């Protein structure tokens, strides 16, 4: 669930399919739905662009990363805005298993992200973990 308009809950679905027979290539799609008490209406659909560097983790977070009043959707090293557009991708990050977004540094305003990197099939990131400003990905 996410408050994409800042007021009403929306259902958020993450769908992942493997592309071809190779390991490590996936297609990630988000769909969001609003419920008015009777009907579900699709709000938006987002497909992570191939070659963008966006890598899906094993969970998502719905959080107001920019403290603008509506939730964004974080999936590992990238964040999708409340309107279904790509907000940012953390450059140089690869697939990781776990991440969190919270006010991790009380001396810094706003939420921060922290992620653990995974070494898979001999691919090694130049950093085993990273932390970032959750609103901007830096």
C-alpha positions in Angstrom: 0.0 0.0 0.0 1.1 3.5 -0.7 -0.4 7.0 -0.4 0.4 8.1 -3.9 -1.9 11.1 -3.8 -1.0 11.8 -0.1 -4.5 11.0 1.1 -5.9 7.7 -0.1 -4.3 4.3 -0.1 -3.4 2.7 -3.4 -2.5 -1.0 -4.0 1.1 -1.4 -5.3 2.0 -4.6 -7.2 5.5 -5.5 -8.3 5.7 -8.1 -11.0 9.0 -9.7 -12.1 9.6 -12.0 -15.0 12.8 -13.6 -16.2 13.9 -12.6 -19.7 15.1 -15.6 -21.8 17.0 -18.5 -20.3 20.0 -16.5 -18.9 20.5 -15.8 -15.3 20.2 -12.3 -13.9 18.1 -10.7 -16.6 14.6 -9.7 -15.4 11.8 -7.4 -16.5 10.3 -5.5 -13.6 6.8 -3.9 -13.8 4.9 -1.9 -11.2 1.1 -1.4 -11.3 -0.8 0.7 -8.9 -4.5 0.6 -8.3 -7.1 2.7 -6.5 -10.2 1.3 -4.8 -13.3 3.4 -4.3 -15.2 0.9 -2.1 -16.6 -0.9 -5.2 -14.2 -0.9 -8.1 -10.4 -1.1 -8.7 -9.0 1.5 -11.1 -5.5 1.4 -12.4 -3.7 4.6 -11.4 -0.5 3.9 -13.5 1.9 1.3 -14.8 5.7 1.6 -14.7 8.2 -0.7 -16.5 11.8 -0.4 -15.4 13.7 0.6 -18.6 16.3 -1.9 -19.9 19.8 -0.6 -19.7 18.9 2.1 -17.1 21.0 0.5 -14.3 17.9 -0.1 -12.2 18.2 -3.4 -10.4 15.4 -5.0 -8.5 15.9 -6.2 -5.0 13.8 -8.8 -3.1 11.5 -6.3 -1.5 10.1 -2.8 -2.1 9.5 0.2 0.2 6.8 2.7 0.0 8.0 5.9 1.6 7.8 9.7 1.2 11.5 10.1 0.2 11.2 13.8 -0.6 8.8 14.6 2.3 6.4 16.1 -0.2 3.3 14.5 1.2 2.9 11.5 -1.1 4.7 8.2 -1.2 7.3 7.1 -3.7 8.2 3.4 -4.4 11.8 2.3 -3.8 13.0 -1.0 -5.3 16.6 -1.5 -4.5 18.8 1.0 -6.3 16.0 3.1 -7.8 13.0 5.1 -6.8 9.7 5.6 -8.8 7.8 8.9 -8.1 4.2 8.9 -6.9 3.1 9.6 -10.5 4.9 6.5 -12.0 8.0 8.3 -13.4 11.5 7.3 -12.6 13.0 9.5 -9.9 16.6 8.2 -9.9 18.9 5.3 -10.1 21.9 4.9 -7.8 24.9 4.8 -10.2 27.3 1.9 -9.8 25.0 -0.1 -7.6 24.2 -3.7 -8.5 21.6 -6.2 -7.3 21.4 -6.5 -3.5 19.3 -8.5 -1.2 18.2 -6.0 1.4 17.8 -2.2 1.8 16.0 0.2 4.1 15.0 3.8 4.0 14.6 5.8 7.2 16.0 8.8 9.1 19.2 6.9 9.7 21.4 9.9 10.4 19.6 12.3 12.8 22.1 15.0 12.0 21.1 15.1 8.3 17.6 16.2 7.3 15.3 13.8 5.6 15.5 10.0 5.1 18.5 8.1 3.9 18.8 4.8 2.2 21.2 1.9 3.1 21.7 -1.2 0.9 23.8 -4.3 1.0 25.3 -5.3 -2.4 25.4 -8.9 -3.6 28.3 -10.5 -5.5 26.7 -12.9 -8.0 28.3 -14.9 -10.8 31.7 -13.2 -10.3 30.2 -9.7 -10.6 31.7 -7.6 -7.9 30.5 -4.0 -7.2 33.2 -1.5 -6.3 31.5 -1.2 -2.9 29.8 -3.9 -0.8 27.2 -1.6 0.6 26.1 2.0 0.0 24.1 4.8 1.7 22.4 7.6 0.0 20.1 10.6 0.3 16.7 8.9 -0.2 15.3 11.9 -2.1 18.0 12.3 -4.6 20.0 9.0 -4.8 23.4 10.6 -4.0 
